[in-house]
Amino acid sequence: MSQDSPPPDIQRIAMTLIEALPYMRRYRGAVMVVKYGGHAMGDERVAADFARDIVLLKQVGIHPVVVHGGGPQIKAMLDRLKIQSSFVDGLRVTDAATVEVVEMVLAGRINKEIVTAIQEAGGVAVGLCGKDGRLIEATKLTRTRKDPGSAIEQVVDLGFVGEPSRVNTHVLDVLTQSDIVPVIAPIGVGVDGQTFNINADTAAGAVAGALKARKLLMLTDVRGVLDADKRFVATLDAGTARAWIRDGVISGGMIPKVETCLSAVEQGVEAAVILDGRVPHAILLELFTAGGFGTQIVRAG
């Protein structure tokens, strides 16, 4: 190698940046809603990489909006306080004592940890929850269940669990057009000011749909969707996704994630992506490489 030649690492970085440039141009000015899961947040290295990636998106002209969960952290706090909780269809039954803890953990500790990480990475972030500016208005969510051996359905009271009824985008529109990254805790507000615990995936999908985001990025702990032969699928149209849910190809905890993605694309989001947030720089791999990284769900046809 000539003395005038750059080191191999510099050459590799330069080529990577050159290859990423077309994608940076494509997404410049676009809003990207990123759902950041509780399990990924437990790893300090992954959390630091996530924060750096969010800052980089903002620096190249993309507007990230972060919606975060925090299930493991909520469980840990409930255990410390000796508050019992149960689940119905994956949703935490949330009584008055539990909703106080949920709000404290999500809108307090976790939200501010993410804000701090983004700012330590060189960005500017503001923490919000759905109660701020009535950002996420919600109604009480109910579930029905059949008793064994009976055709009669009974309504299951989930307590203060809500579903978004309206997302008021004004605050987010102002923030995304500035240098500020909004970080949203999935706490909703009812018509009477009541606090509601909202599933983070559902909240992220609602925010993405209301903002007409270019993409919804769902960071989780699996690579993406698998087909009937357990092979990874890079792109999935809405019609096929619904058929796979009906036929049991998509099952378990992947169903609500795919349903959130379907709801988002139906509301005008260009694509929703399920990807493994534990992999370093998963967001950059998805947005700035030719093949993407996760499973991209798009509208049918």
Summary of the structure (lengths in Angstrom):
residues: 301
radius of gyration: 20.1
end to end distance: 51.5
largest distance: 81.3
contacts: 1013
relative contact order: 0.15
helix: 42%
strand: 27%
